[in-house]
C-alpha cells in the first residue's frame, strides 16, 4: 500500500512539473507577444512568473490555466475578454500597463505571424447603412442616464479642447465647440449640415452663439430624442432641425459641413461615399471640417474594442482621410492633431466613471463595468503614447476665396 502511495505521489509530482513547465512556456510566449514589456504574471496557485522579474510595470493575475492558454494564443482579443469576465486581474494601473505596451509595440519591428492571421480574421466588416445603424445602436443607445454619469453637462462625447490645461471638462467642451466654429468661420445665417450630431450640443451651440441654421443628422434614437427635447426647451427648434438619417441621406445646399466624431464609424470602404455627399451639398464657397480619432499607420482596430465597444469602428490615417477629399478636388486648409487634448478628456471621463461606478453597477452587470473601465483606461494610454491621434481637417472648394490670411482668427477666444 505504501508503495502505491509513493507511486501516486511521484506521478502527481511529474504532472505538476509538466504543468509548471507548460505554464512557464506560455508566459514566455506572452512576454514575447508583449514585445519585452516588463510584466509579471501571478498564476492561480500563487506562482509568480517569470522568476527573474523583480519590478514589473504591473502584475497580471491569471485565475486558471485555460485563461493563460487563451491569453497566450490571442492576447489582442483575449486580454479584454478575460479581464471583463473576471478571469484575469491587474495589480497596478491599467493606464500604465497600456502605456508600457504601446511604447514598446510602436517602436518594435517584430510582428508575430499568428498575430497577423488573427488581425485578418478579426478585421471589421463594411459599414453599409443597415450595419451602421446596428453598430451605432450597440454603442450609443445603451442609455442616456449611463452617459450622464461621466460626460460633461451637455453630453459631448468627443475630444475637448483645453485652451488652458486647468480648464474644467465643461469649459473645455465649450472651448472645443467654439474652436470648431471659428475654424469654419461661421457667420449669422450660414446653413450648416452636421453628420453625426451626438446629443446635439454642437448644433445648438452653432445656432445660439453663431446664428447658424443647422440640420443635424443622426441614427441613434436615444440621442435624437434627447437633442430634440433640448432644442424645444431652449427655444431653438426653429434654427436647429435634428434629422433621423444616415450621412448618406443628407440633402440640400449648405454653406458649411461639419462632422465631429462620426468618421470613426464610416469605414474606409465608404470614405468616397462621404466625400460624394459633401461635394453634393456644399456650395461653391462652402467649407467643411472633419474631426476624427486617427492613427499614424493604417491598421485594424483592436479586435476586442471592435467586438464589444465600437463594432465597425476604424481610425484612419491622414492619408486615408484624403480619400474623401481628393477625388472631389477639395482644398485642405488646415490639419491639426489634438492627441494630447483627447488624453486629458479621457482622464476626466475615467475619473468621473470611477466616482459613479456604484451607479454603473446598478444599471449593468460586472463584465460591463469592467469592460468600460478597460476601454477608458486603454484609450488614455493610446492617446498618451501616440498609438491614437485626433485629427481636425479643415477644407473648402479648390480656388474658393475669402480664406483667412493667418491662423490668428482660429486662436482668438
KEFIKE-261327 format. One record per atom (N, C-alpha, C): z, y, x; residue in one letter. Coordinates in steps of 0.2 Angstrom, whole numbers, padded with zeros to 4 digits, always signed. Atoms other than C-alpha are relative to their C-alpha. Example, Ala and Ser with C-alpha at 12.3 -4.5 7.8 and 13.67 -1.06 7.14 Angstrom:
2
+0000-0006+0004A/+0039-0022+0062A/+0000+0006+0004A/-0001-0006-0004S/+0036-0005+0068S/+0003+0005-0004S/
This chain:
413
+0000-0006+0004X/+0000+0000+0000X/+0000+0006+0004X/-0001-0006-0004X/+0005+0012+0014X/-0007+0001+0004X/+0006-0001-0003X/-0012+0008+0022X/-0005+0003-0005X/+0004-0004+0005X/-0021+0013+0006X/+0001+0007+0000X/-0002-0007+0001X/-0012+0029+0005X/-0002+0004+0006X/+0002-0003-0006X/-0016+0033+0023X/-0008+0001+0000X/+0008+0000+0000X/-0035+0029+0020X/-0002+0006-0005X/+0002-0005+0004X/-0035+0040+0005X/+0002+0007+0002X/-0002-0006-0003X/-0026+0054+0014X/-0006+0002+0005X/+0005-0002-0005X/-0039+0053+0028X/-0007+0002-0003X/+0007-0002+0003X/-0054+0053+0016X/+0001+0007-0003X/-0001-0007+0003X/-0046+0068+0007X/-0001+0006+0006X/+0000-0005-0005X/-0044+0077+0024X/-0008+0001+0002X/+0007+0000-0001X/-0063+0073+0028X/-0004+0004-0005X/+0003-0004+0005X/-0068+0080+0012X/+0002+0007+0000X/-0002-0007-0001X/-0058+0096+0014X/-0003+0003+0006X/+0003-0003-0006X/-0065+0098+0032X/-0008+0001-0002X/+0007-0001+0002X/-0083+0096+0025X/-0001+0006-0005X/+0000-0006+0005X/-0079+0108+0011X/+0001+0007+0004X/-0001-0006-0004X/-0072+0120+0023X/-0006+0002+0005X/+0006-0001-0004X/-0087+0119+0034X/-0006+0003-0004X/+0004-0003+0005X/-0098+0122+0019X/+0001+0007-0002X/-0002-0007+0002X/-0088+0137+0014X/-0002+0005+0006X/+0001-0004-0006X/-0089+0144+0032X/-0008+0002+0000X/+0007+0000-0001X/-0108+0141+0032X/-0003+0005-0005X/+0002-0004+0005X/-0110+0150+0015X/+0002+0008+0002X/-0002-0006-0001X/-0100+0165+0021X/-0004+0003+0006X/+0005-0002-0005X/-0111+0166+0037X/-0007+0002-0003X/+0006-0002+0003X/-0126+0166+0026X/+0000+0007-0004X/-0001-0006+0003X/-0119+0180+0016X/+0000+0006+0004X/+0000-0006-0005X/-0115+0191+0031X/-0006+0001+0003X/+0006-0002-0002X/-0132+0189+0037X/-0004+0004-0005X/+0004-0003+0005X/-0139+0194+0020X/+0003+0007-0001X/-0003-0006+0000X/-0127+0209+0021X/-0002+0004+0006X/+0003-0003-0006X/-0136+0214+0037X/+0006+0002+0005X/-0005-0002-0005X/-0120+0214+0048X/+0005+0004-0002X/-0005-0004+0002X/-0109+0224+0037X/+0007-0003+0001X/-0006+0004-0001X/-0091+0220+0042X/+0004-0001-0006X/-0003+0002+0006X/-0085+0211+0027X/+0005-0006+0001X/-0004+0006+0000X/-0071+0199+0024X/+0000-0004-0006X/+0000+0004+0007X/-0070+0185+0011X/+0006-0004+0000X/-0006+0004+0002X/-0054+0178+0003X/-0002-0005-0005X/+0002+0006+0005X/-0058+0161-0005X/+0006-0002-0004X/-0005+0002+0006X/-0049+0153-0020X/+0006-0003+0003X/-0006+0003-0002X/-0037+0144-0009X/+0004+0004+0005X/-0003-0005-0005X/-0032+0159+0002X/-0003+0000+0006X/+0003+0000-0006X/-0043+0155+0016X/-0004+0007+0001X/+0004-0006-0002X/-0050+0171+0025X/-0005-0001+0005X/+0006+0001-0004X/-0067+0171+0032X/-0004+0006+0001X/-0001+0004-0006X/-0074+0174+0045X/+0006+0001+0003X/-0006+0000-0003X/-0060+0170+0056X/+0001+0006+0005X/+0000-0005-0005X/-0065+0184+0068X/+0001+0007-0003X/+0000-0007+0003X/-0065+0198+0055X/+0007+0003+0000X/-0007-0003-0001X/-0050+0209+0059X/+0001+0006-0005X/-0001-0006+0005X/-0053+0226+0049X/-0007+0001-0003X/+0006+0000+0004X/-0067+0223+0036X/+0000+0007-0004X/+0000-0006+0005X/-0073+0238+0025X/+0004-0002-0006X/-0004+0002+0005X/-0066+0228+0011X/+0001-0008+0000X/-0001+0007+0001X/-0060+0210+0007X/-0003-0002-0007X/+0003+0003+0006X/-0071+0201-0006X/+0003-0006-0002X/-0003+0006+0002X/-0061+0189-0016X/-0004-0004-0005X/+0004+0005+0003X/-0071+0174-0022X/+0005-0005-0003X/-0005+0004+0003X/-0062+0164-0035X/-0002-0007-0001X/+0002+0008+0000X/-0072+0147-0035X/-0006-0001+0004X/+0005+0002-0005X/-0084+0138-0024X/-0007+0001-0003X/+0006-0001+0003X/-0098+0139-0037X/-0002+0008+0001X/+0002-0007-0001X/-0097+0158-0036X/-0002+0002+0007X/+0002-0001-0007X/-0098+0158-0017X/-0007-0002+0001X/+0007+0003-0001X/-0114+0147-0018X/-0005+0005-0004X/+0005-0005+0003X/-0122+0159-0031X/-0001+0006+0003X/+0000-0006-0004X/-0117+0174-0021X/-0005+0000+0006X/+0004+0001-0007X/-0125+0167-0005X/-0007-0001-0002X/+0007+0001+0002X/-0141+0162-0014X/-0004+0006-0003X/+0003-0006+0003X/-0144+0179-0023X/+0005+0005-0001X/-0005-0005+0000X/-0132+0192-0018X/-0002+0007-0004X/+0003-0006+0004X/-0143+0207-0026X/+0002-0001-0007X/-0001+0001+0007X/-0141+0199-0043X/+0007-0002-0001X/-0006+0003+0001X/-0125+0189-0042X/+0006+0004+0001X/-0006-0004-0001X/-0113+0201-0035X/+0002+0004-0006X/-0002-0003+0006X/-0114+0211-0051X/+0002-0005-0005X/-0002+0005+0005X/-0114+0196-0062X/+0007-0003+0001X/-0006+0003-0001X/-0099+0188-0054X/+0006+0005+0000X/-0005-0006+0000X/-0089+0205-0052X/+0001+0001-0008X/-0001-0001+0007X/-0092+0208-0071X/+0004-0005-0003X/-0004+0006+0004X/-0086+0191-0076X/+0007-0001+0003X/-0007+0001-0003X/-0070+0192-0065X/+0000-0006+0004X/-0001+0006-0005X/-0075+0178-0054X/-0001+0002+0007X/+0000-0003-0007X/-0076+0190-0039X/+0004+0007-0001X/-0003-0007+0000X/-0065+0205-0035X/+0000+0003+0007X/+0001-0004-0006X/-0065+0218-0022X/+0007+0003+0002X/-0006-0004-0003X/-0049+0223-0012X/-0002+0005+0004X/+0003-0006-0004X/-0054+0240-0007X/-0004+0004-0005X/+0004-0005+0004X/-0066+0254-0013X/-0007-0003-0001X/+0007+0002+0002X/-0082+0248-0022X/-0005+0006+0003X/+0004-0005-0002X/-0089+0265-0017X/-0001-0001+0008X/+0000+0001-0007X/-0085+0262+0002X/-0004-0006+0001X/+0004+0007-0001X/-0092+0244+0001X/-0007+0002-0001X/+0007-0002+0001X/-0108+0251-0007X/-0003+0005+0006X/+0003-0005-0006X/-0110+0265+0007X/-0001-0004+0006X/+0001+0004-0006X/-0107+0252+0021X/-0006-0004-0001X/+0005+0005+0001X/-0120+0240+0014X/-0007+0005+0000X/+0006-0004+0000X/-0133+0254+0011X/-0001+0003+0007X/+0001-0003-0007X/-0130+0262+0028X/-0004-0005+0005X/+0003+0005-0005X/-0135+0246+0037X/-0007-0002-0003X/+0006+0003+0003X/-0148+0240+0025X/-0006+0005+0000X/+0006-0005+0000X/-0158+0256+0025X/-0003+0001+0007X/+0003+0000-0007X/-0160+0255+0044X/-0002-0007+0003X/+0001+0007-0002X/-0162+0236+0045X/-0008-0001-0001X/+0007+0002+0001X/-0180+0229+0048X/+0000-0007-0002X/+0000+0008+0002X/-0174+0211+0044X/+0000+0000-0008X/+0000+0001+0007X/-0179+0205+0027X/+0000-0007-0001X/-0001+0007+0002X/-0174+0188+0020X/-0006-0002-0004X/+0005+0002+0004X/-0189+0178+0014X/+0002-0002-0007X/-0003+0001+0007X/-0178+0172-0001X/+0001+0006-0004X/-0001-0007+0004X/-0173+0190-0005X/-0007+0002-0003X/+0007-0002+0002X/-0192+0194-0006X/-0002-0004-0006X/+0002+0004+0006X/-0195+0180-0018X/+0004+0002-0006X/-0005-0002+0006X/-0180+0185-0029X/-0002+0006-0002X/+0002-0007+0002X/-0186+0203-0029X/-0006-0001-0005X/+0006+0001+0004X/-0203+0197-0036X/+0002-0003-0006X/-0002+0004+0006X/-0195+0185-0049X/+0003+0005-0004X/-0004-0004+0004X/-0183+0199-0055X/-0004+0007-0001X/+0003-0006+0001X/-0196+0213-0055X/-0001+0002-0007X/+0000-0002+0007X/-0196+0223-0071X/-0007-0001-0003X/+0007+0000+0003X/-0210+0221-0084X/-0002+0007-0002X/+0002-0006+0001X/-0220+0235-0090X/+0004+0003-0006X/-0003-0004+0005X/-0214+0249-0102X/-0005+0002-0006X/+0004-0002+0006X/-0226+0248-0117X/+0005+0003-0005X/-0004-0004+0005X/-0220+0258-0132X/+0006-0004-0003X/-0006+0004+0003X/-0210+0244-0141X/+0005-0002+0005X/-0005+0002-0005X/-0202+0238-0125X/+0004+0006+0002X/-0004-0006-0001X/-0197+0256-0121X/+0005+0001-0005X/-0005-0001+0005X/-0188+0258-0137X/+0005-0005+0000X/-0005+0005-0001X/-0179+0242-0134X/+0005+0001+0006X/-0004-0002-0006X/-0174+0247-0117X/+0005+0006-0001X/-0004-0006+0001X/-0168+0264-0122X/+0006-0001-0005X/-0005+0002+0005X/-0158+0257-0137X/+0006-0004+0004X/-0005+0004-0004X/-0149+0245-0124X/+0005+0004+0003X/-0004-0004-0004X/-0143+0259-0114X/+0004+0006-0004X/-0002-0007+0003X/-0141+0275-0125X/+0003-0001-0007X/-0002+0001+0007X/-0137+0268-0142X/+0006-0005+0000X/-0006+0004+0000X/-0120+0259-0137X/+0006+0004-0002X/-0006-0004+0003X/-0110+0273-0145X/+0001+0007+0003X/-0001-0007-0003X/-0109+0292-0143X/+0008+0001+0002X/-0007-0001-0001X/-0090+0290-0143X/+0002-0003+0007X/-0001+0002-0006X/-0091+0280-0127X/-0002+0005+0006X/+0002-0005-0004X/-0101+0293-0118X/+0004+0007+0000X/-0005-0006+0000X/-0089+0307-0124X/+0006-0001+0005X/-0006+0001-0004X/-0075+0299-0114X/-0001+0003+0007X/+0001-0001-0007X/-0083+0303-0097X/-0006+0005+0002X/+0005-0005-0002X/-0098+0315-0098X/+0003+0007-0002X/-0002-0006+0002X/-0096+0334-0100X/+0000+0001-0007X/-0001-0002+0007X/-0093+0343-0117X/-0007+0000-0003X/+0007+0000+0003X/-0112+0344-0120X/-0003-0006+0000X/+0003+0007-0001X/-0115+0326-0116X/-0007+0000+0004X/+0006+0000-0004X/-0128+0330-0102X/+0001-0006+0005X/-0001+0006-0004X/-0131+0313-0094X/-0006+0000+0006X/+0005-0001-0006X/-0142+0319-0079X/+0004+0004+0005X/-0003-0003-0006X/-0138+0326-0062X/+0001+0008-0001X/-0002-0007+0000X/-0128+0343-0062X/-0003+0004+0006X/+0002-0004-0005X/-0132+0357-0051X/+0006+0005+0002X/-0006-0003-0002X/-0117+0363-0041X/-0001+0006+0005X/+0002-0006-0003X/-0122+0381-0036X/+0006+0001+0005X/-0006-0001-0004X/-0104+0382-0030X/+0004-0007+0000X/-0003+0007+0000X/-0096+0365-0024X/+0006-0001-0004X/-0006+0001+0004X/-0080+0369-0033X/-0001+0001-0007X/+0001-0001+0007X/-0088+0371-0050X/+0003-0006-0003X/-0002+0006+0004X/-0081+0360-0064X/-0007-0003-0002X/+0006+0004+0002X/-0093+0347-0071X/-0004+0004-0006X/+0002-0004+0006X/-0095+0358-0087X/-0005+0006+0003X/+0003-0006-0002X/-0100+0373-0077X/-0007-0002+0004X/+0006+0002-0004X/-0112+0363-0065X/-0006-0002-0005X/+0005+0002+0004X/-0121+0356-0080X/-0004+0006-0003X/+0003-0006+0002X/-0124+0373-0087X/-0005+0003+0005X/+0004-0003-0006X/-0130+0379-0070X/-0006-0004+0001X/+0006+0004-0001X/-0142+0364-0069X/-0005+0002-0006X/+0005-0002+0005X/-0150+0369-0086X/-0003+0007+0001X/+0002-0006-0002X/-0151+0387-0080X/-0005+0000+0005X/+0004+0001-0006X/-0159+0381-0064X/-0007-0002-0002X/+0006+0003+0003X/-0172+0371-0074X/-0004+0006-0003X/+0003-0005+0004X/-0176+0386-0085X/-0003+0006+0005X/+0003-0005-0005X/-0178+0398-0070X/-0006-0003+0004X/+0006+0003-0004X/-0190+0386-0061X/-0006+0000-0005X/+0005+0000+0005X/-0200+0385-0077X/-0002+0008-0002X/+0001-0007+0001X/-0199+0404-0078X/-0001+0001-0008X/+0001-0001+0008X/-0196+0403-0097X/+0001+0007-0002X/-0001-0007+0002X/-0198+0418-0107X/+0000+0000-0008X/+0000+0000+0008X/-0195+0423-0126X/-0006-0002-0003X/+0006+0002+0003X/-0207+0414-0137X/-0004-0005+0003X/+0004+0006-0003X/-0213+0401-0125X/+0001-0006-0004X/+0000+0006+0003X/-0217+0385-0133X/+0001-0006+0005X/-0002+0005-0005X/-0209+0370-0124X/+0000-0007-0003X/-0001+0007+0001X/-0211+0351-0125X/+0005-0003+0005X/-0004+0004-0004X/-0197+0341-0119X/+0000-0007-0001X/+0000+0008+0001X/-0199+0322-0116X/+0006-0003+0002X/-0006+0003-0002X/-0183+0313-0117X/+0006+0005+0000X/-0005-0005+0000X/-0170+0325-0123X/+0007-0001+0000X/-0007+0002+0000X/-0154+0315-0122X/+0003+0003-0007X/-0004-0003+0006X/-0141+0323-0134X/-0002+0007-0001X/+0003-0006+0003X/-0151+0339-0135X/+0003+0006+0004X/-0003-0006-0003X/-0141+0351-0123X/-0005+0004+0003X/+0005-0004-0003X/-0156+0357-0113X/-0004+0004-0005X/+0004-0003+0005X/-0167+0360-0128X/+0004+0006-0004X/-0004-0005+0004X/-0153+0370-0137X/+0001+0006+0005X/-0001-0006-0005X/-0150+0380-0120X/-0006+0004+0000X/+0006-0003+0000X/-0168+0384-0119X/-0001+0005-0006X/+0000-0004+0005X/-0168+0391-0136X/+0005+0006-0001X/-0005-0005+0000X/-0152+0400-0136X/+0000+0005+0005X/-0001-0005-0006X/-0152+0408-0119X/-0007+0003+0002X/+0006-0002-0002X/-0171+0410-0116X/-0005+0001-0005X/+0005-0001+0006X/-0179+0412-0133X/-0005-0004-0001X/+0006+0005+0001X/-0190+0397-0132X/+0000-0003-0007X/+0001+0004+0006X/-0197+0387-0147X/-0001-0007+0003X/-0001+0006-0003X/-0193+0369-0142X/-0002-0006-0005X/+0001+0007+0003X/-0200+0352-0148X/+0002-0005+0005X/-0003+0004-0005X/-0189+0339-0140X/-0001-0007-0003X/+0001+0007+0002X/-0194+0320-0141X/+0005-0005+0003X/-0005+0005-0002X/-0183+0305-0140X/-0001-0006-0004X/+0000+0006+0004X/-0182+0287-0146X/+0007-0003+0000X/-0007+0002+0002X/-0163+0285-0146X/+0002+0003-0006X/-0002-0003+0007X/-0157+0286-0164X/+0006+0003+0000X/-0007-0003+0000X/-0139+0290-0160X/+0000+0006+0004X/+0001-0007-0003X/-0144+0304-0148X/-0003+0005-0004X/+0003-0004+0004X/-0156+0311-0160X/+0004+0003-0006X/-0005-0002+0005X/-0143+0311-0174X/+0005+0005+0002X/-0005-0005-0003X/-0131+0320-0163X/-0003+0007+0001X/+0004-0006-0002X/-0144+0333-0157X/-0001+0004-0006X/+0002-0004+0007X/-0150+0337-0175X/+0006+0003-0003X/-0006-0003+0003X/-0132+0339-0181X/+0002+0006+0004X/-0002-0006-0004X/-0128+0351-0166X/-0005+0006-0002X/+0005-0005+0001X/-0144+0361-0169X/+0002+0003-0007X/-0001-0003+0007X/-0139+0363-0188X/+0006+0004+0000X/-0006-0004+0000X/-0121+0368-0185X/+0000+0006+0005X/+0001-0006-0004X/-0126+0380-0171X/-0005+0005-0002X/+0004-0004+0002X/-0139+0388-0181X/-0007+0001+0004X/+0006+0000-0004X/-0154+0383-0170X/-0005-0004-0003X/+0005+0004+0002X/-0164+0372-0181X/-0006+0003-0001X/+0006-0003+0001X/-0177+0385-0184X/-0004+0001+0007X/+0003-0001-0007X/-0180+0386-0165X/-0001-0007+0004X/+0000+0006-0003X/-0177+0368-0160X/-0002-0006-0005X/+0001+0005+0005X/-0185+0353-0168X/+0000-0007+0005X/-0001+0007-0004X/-0179+0335-0162X/-0004-0005-0004X/+0005+0004+0003X/-0193+0323-0165X/+0001-0007+0003X/+0000+0007-0002X/-0191+0304-0165X/-0007-0003+0002X/+0006+0002-0003X/-0205+0299-0154X/+0000-0001+0007X/+0001+0001-0007X/-0211+0292-0138X/-0004+0005+0004X/+0004-0005-0004X/-0218+0303-0124X/-0007+0000-0002X/+0007+0001+0002X/-0235+0296-0129X/-0002+0003-0006X/+0001-0003+0007X/-0233+0304-0146X/+0000+0007+0000X/+0000-0008-0001X/-0232+0322-0140X/-0007+0003-0002X/+0006-0004+0002X/-0245+0333-0149X/+0002+0007+0000X/-0001-0007+0001X/-0248+0351-0150X/-0002+0004+0007X/+0001-0004-0006X/-0250+0365-0137X/+0006+0004+0002X/-0006-0002-0002X/-0236+0371-0126X/-0001+0004+0007X/+0000-0004-0006X/-0233+0384-0113X/+0004-0003+0006X/-0003+0003-0005X/-0221+0373-0103X/+0002-0007-0003X/-0002+0007+0001X/-0217+0354-0102X/+0005-0001+0005X/-0005+0001-0004X/-0201+0348-0096X/+0003-0007-0001X/-0003+0007+0001X/-0193+0330-0093X/+0005+0000+0005X/-0006+0001-0004X/-0176+0328-0086X/+0003-0007-0001X/-0004+0007+0001X/-0170+0310-0083X/-0004-0005-0004X/+0004+0004+0004X/-0184+0302-0093X/-0005-0005+0004X/+0006+0003-0004X/-0197+0297-0079X/+0003-0007+0002X/-0003+0006-0003X/-0185+0283-0073X/-0001-0006-0005X/+0001+0005+0005X/-0189+0274-0090X/-0007-0001-0001X/+0007+0000+0001X/-0208+0276-0089X/-0003-0006+0003X/+0003+0005-0004X/-0213+0264-0075X/-0006+0002+0003X/+0006-0002-0003X/-0227+0266-0063X/-0006-0001-0003X/+0006+0002+0003X/-0239+0257-0073X/-0003+0006-0005X/+0001-0005+0006X/-0238+0272-0086X/+0000+0007+0002X/+0000-0007-0002X/-0237+0287-0075X/-0006+0004-0002X/+0006-0003+0002X/-0255+0291-0078X/+0000+0002-0007X/+0000-0002+0008X/-0252+0290-0097X/+0004+0006-0001X/-0004-0006+0001X/-0238+0303-0095X/-0004+0006+0003X/+0004-0006-0003X/-0249+0314-0084X/-0006+0002-0005X/+0005-0001+0005X/-0263+0312-0098X/+0003+0004-0006X/-0003-0003+0005X/-0251+0318-0111X/+0002+0007+0002X/-0002-0007-0003X/-0245+0333-0100X/-0007+0004+0000X/+0007-0004-0001X/-0264+0338-0097X/-0002+0001-0007X/+0002-0001+0007X/-0267+0336-0116X/+0003+0006-0003X/-0004-0005+0004X/-0253+0348-0122X/+0001+0006+0004X/-0002-0006-0004X/-0251+0361-0108X/-0006+0005+0000X/+0005-0005+0000X/-0260+0377-0110X/-0003+0002+0007X/+0002-0002-0006X/-0271+0384-0096X/+0004+0003+0005X/-0005-0004-0004X/-0257+0395-0090X/+0007-0004+0000X/-0006+0003+0001X/-0244+0382-0093X/+0003-0003+0006X/-0003+0003-0006X/-0231+0375-0081X/+0004-0006-0002X/-0004+0006+0002X/-0221+0359-0080X/+0005-0002+0005X/-0006+0002-0005X/-0205+0352-0072X/+0002-0008-0002X/-0003+0007+0000X/-0201+0333-0069X/+0006-0001+0004X/-0007+0001-0004X/-0183+0329-0064X/+0001-0007-0001X/-0001+0007+0000X/-0180+0311-0059X/+0003-0003+0006X/-0003+0004-0006X/-0170+0299-0049X/-0006-0003+0004X/+0005+0003-0004X/-0181+0293-0035X/+0002-0004+0006X/-0002+0004-0006X/-0182+0283-0019X/-0005+0003+0006X/+0004-0002-0006X/-0189+0286-0001X/-0005-0005+0001X/+0005+0006+0000X/-0198+0269-0002X/-0001-0003-0006X/+0001+0003+0007X/-0206+0260-0016X/+0003-0007+0000X/-0004+0006+0000X/-0195+0246-0021X/+0002-0001-0007X/-0002+0001+0007X/-0190+0237-0037X/+0008+0002-0001X/-0007-0001+0001X/-0173+0242-0045X/+0004-0006+0001X/-0005+0006-0001X/-0158+0231-0041X/+0000-0004-0006X/+0001+0004+0006X/-0160+0216-0052X/+0006+0000-0005X/-0005+0000+0005X/-0143+0217-0059X/+0000+0006-0004X/+0000-0006+0004X/-0144+0235-0064X/-0006+0000-0005X/+0006+0000+0004X/-0162+0232-0071X/+0002-0005-0006X/-0001+0005+0005X/-0155+0217-0081X/+0005+0003-0005X/-0005-0002+0004X/-0139+0225-0088X/+0001+0007-0001X/-0001-0008+0001X/-0139+0244-0086X/-0006+0003-0002X/+0006-0004+0002X/-0156+0251-0086X/-0006-0005+0000X/+0006+0005+0001X/-0169+0237-0092X/-0006+0005+0000X/+0006-0004-0001X/-0186+0243-0087X/+0000+0006+0004X/-0001-0006-0004X/-0180+0256-0075X/-0004-0001+0007X/+0003+0000-0007X/-0189+0261-0059X/+0001+0007+0002X/-0001-0006-0003X/-0185+0275-0047X/-0006+0001+0005X/+0007-0001-0003X/-0202+0282-0040X/+0001+0004+0007X/+0001-0005-0006X/-0206+0290-0023X/-0003+0006-0002X/+0004-0006+0001X/-0213+0307-0022X/-0008-0001-0001X/+0007+0002+0000X/-0230+0299-0018X/-0002-0003-0007X/+0002+0003+0006X/-0229+0289-0034X/+0000+0005-0006X/+0000-0005+0005X/-0224+0304-0044X/-0007+0004-0001X/+0006-0004+0000X/-0240+0312-0039X/-0006-0004-0004X/+0005+0004+0004X/-0249+0298-0049X/-0001+0003-0007X/+0000-0004+0006X/-0245+0309-0064X/-0004+0006+0000X/+0003-0007-0001X/-0252+0325-0057X/-0007+0000+0003X/+0006-0001-0004X/-0266+0322-0045X/-0006-0002-0004X/+0007+0001+0003X/-0279+0314-0057X/-0002+0006-0005X/+0001-0005+0005X/-0277+0329-0069X/+0000+0007+0004X/+0001-0006-0004X/-0278+0342-0055X/+0005+0005-0001X/-0006-0004+0000X/-0261+0349-0057X/+0002+0002+0007X/-0002-0003-0006X/-0254+0360-0043X/+0007+0000+0001X/-0007+0001-0001X/-0237+0356-0036X/+0002+0007+0003X/-0003-0006-0002X/-0227+0372-0034X/+0006+0000+0004X/-0007+0001-0003X/-0210+0366-0028X/+0002-0007-0001X/-0003+0006+0000X/-0202+0350-0023X/+0007+0000+0003X/-0007-0001-0003X/-0183+0349-0021X/+0004-0007-0001X/-0004+0006+0000X/-0171+0335-0018X/+0007+0002-0001X/-0007-0001+0001X/-0154+0336-0026X/+0005-0006+0000X/-0004+0006-0001X/-0147+0320-0020X/+0008+0001+0000X/-0007-0001-0001X/-0130+0327-0015X/+0003+0002-0006X/-0003-0002+0006X/-0128+0335-0031X/+0001-0006-0005X/-0001+0005+0004X/-0130+0319-0040X/+0006-0005+0002X/-0006+0004-0003X/-0117+0310-0029X/+0006+0004-0003X/-0006-0003+0002X/-0105+0324-0034X/+0001-0001-0008X/+0000+0001+0008X/-0110+0322-0053X/+0003-0006-0001X/-0003+0006+0001X/-0106+0304-0052X/+0007-0001+0002X/-0007+0001-0002X/-0090+0306-0043X/+0005+0003-0006X/-0004-0003+0006X/-0084+0317-0058X/+0000-0005-0006X/+0001+0005+0006X/-0091+0304-0071X/+0005-0006+0002X/-0004+0006-0001X/-0082+0289-0062X/+0008+0002-0001X/-0007-0002+0001X/-0065+0299-0061X/+0002+0001-0008X/-0002-0001+0007X/-0066+0303-0080X/+0000-0007-0003X/+0000+0007+0003X/-0071+0285-0084X/+0006-0004+0002X/-0006+0004-0001X/-0056+0278-0075X/+0006+0003-0003X/-0005-0003+0004X/-0045+0291-0084X/+0000-0002-0007X/+0001+0002+0007X/-0051+0284-0100X/-0001-0007-0001X/+0002+0007-0001X/-0053+0266-0095X/+0004-0004-0006X/-0003+0004+0005X/-0040+0260-0108X/-0004+0001-0007X/+0004-0001+0006X/-0051+0268-0122X/-0006-0004+0000X/+0006+0005-0001X/-0066+0259-0115X/+0002-0007-0002X/-0003+0007+0002X/-0056+0243-0116X/+0000-0001-0007X/-0001+0001+0007X/-0053+0246-0134X/-0007+0000-0004X/+0007+0001+0003X/-0072+0248-0138X/-0003-0006+0002X/+0004+0006-0002X/-0079+0234-0127X/+0005-0005+0004X/-0004+0006-0003X/-0074+0218-0118X/+0001+0002+0008X/-0001-0001-0007X/-0068+0217-0100X/-0006-0001+0005X/+0006+0000-0005X/-0085+0212-0092X/-0004+0007-0001X/+0003-0006+0001X/-0092+0228-0100X/+0003+0006+0005X/-0004-0004-0004X/-0078+0238-0092X/-0001+0000+0007X/+0001+0001-0007X/-0080+0231-0075X/-0008+0001+0002X/+0007-0001-0001X/-0099+0232-0076X/-0002+0007+0001X/+0001-0007+0000X/-0099+0251-0079X/+0004+0003+0006X/-0004-0003-0006X/-0086+0254-0065X/-0005-0002+0006X/+0005+0002-0006X/-0098+0244-0053X/-0006+0005+0000X/+0006-0004+0000X/-0113+0254-0059X/+0001+0007+0002X/-0001-0007-0002X/-0105+0271-0057X/+0002+0000+0007X/-0002+0000-0007X/-0097+0266-0040X/-0006-0001+0004X/+0006+0001-0004X/-0113+0259-0034X/-0005+0006+0001X/+0005-0006+0000X/-0123+0274-0039X/+0002+0006+0005X/-0003-0005-0004X/-0111+0286-0030X/-0002-0002+0007X/+0002+0003-0007X/-0114+0275-0014X/-0007+0001+0001X/+0007+0000-0002X/-0133+0275-0016X/-0002+0007+0001X/+0002-0007-0001X/-0134+0294-0018X/+0003+0003+0007X/-0003-0002-0007X/-0122+0297-0003X/-0004-0002+0006X/+0003+0003-0006X/-0131+0285+0008X/-0008+0002+0001X/+0007-0002+0000X/-0149+0291+0003X/-0004-0006-0002X/+0004+0006+0003X/-0154+0274-0005X/-0003+0003-0006X/+0003-0003+0005X/-0157+0285-0020X/-0001+0008+0001X/+0001-0007-0001X/-0164+0303-0021X/+0000+0003-0007X/+0001-0004+0006X/-0165+0316-0035X/-0006+0005+0001X/+0006-0005-0001X/-0182+0325-0036X/-0001+0004-0006X/+0003-0005+0005X/-0187+0340-0046X/-0007+0002+0003X/+0007-0002-0002X/-0206+0343-0045X/-0002+0005-0005X/+0002-0006+0004X/-0212+0360-0052X/-0008+0000+0001X/+0007+0000+0000X/-0231+0361-0056X/-0003+0005-0005X/+0004-0004+0005X/-0244+0371-0065X/-0008-0002+0000X/+0007+0001+0000X/-0263+0371-0068X/-0003+0002+0007X/+0003-0002-0006X/-0273+0372-0052X/-0004+0007-0001X/+0003-0007+0001X/-0278+0391-0050X/+0003+0004-0005X/-0003-0004+0005X/-0266+0397-0063X/+0004+0006+0003X/-0003-0005-0003X/-0260+0414-0059X/+0008+0001-0002X/-0007-0002+0002X/-0243+0423-0062X/+0005-0005+0003X/-0004+0005-0003X/-0234+0412-0050X/+0005+0005+0005X/-0004-0004-0004X/-0218+0419-0042X/-0001+0000+0008X/+0002-0001-0006X/-0221+0426-0025X/+0005-0003+0005X/-0005+0003-0004X/-0205+0419-0017X/+0005-0004-0005X/-0005+0004+0003X/-0191+0407-0022X/+0006+0004-0003X/-0006-0004+0002X/-0179+0421-0025X/+0002+0000-0007X/-0002+0001+0007X/-0180+0420-0044X/+0003-0006-0002X/-0003+0007+0002X/-0175+0402-0044X/+0007+0000+0002X/-0007+0000-0003X/-0159+0405-0034X/+0004+0006-0003X/-0004-0005+0003X/-0154+0421-0044X/+0004-0003-0006X/-0004+0003+0005X/-0140+0416-0055X/+0001+0005-0006X/
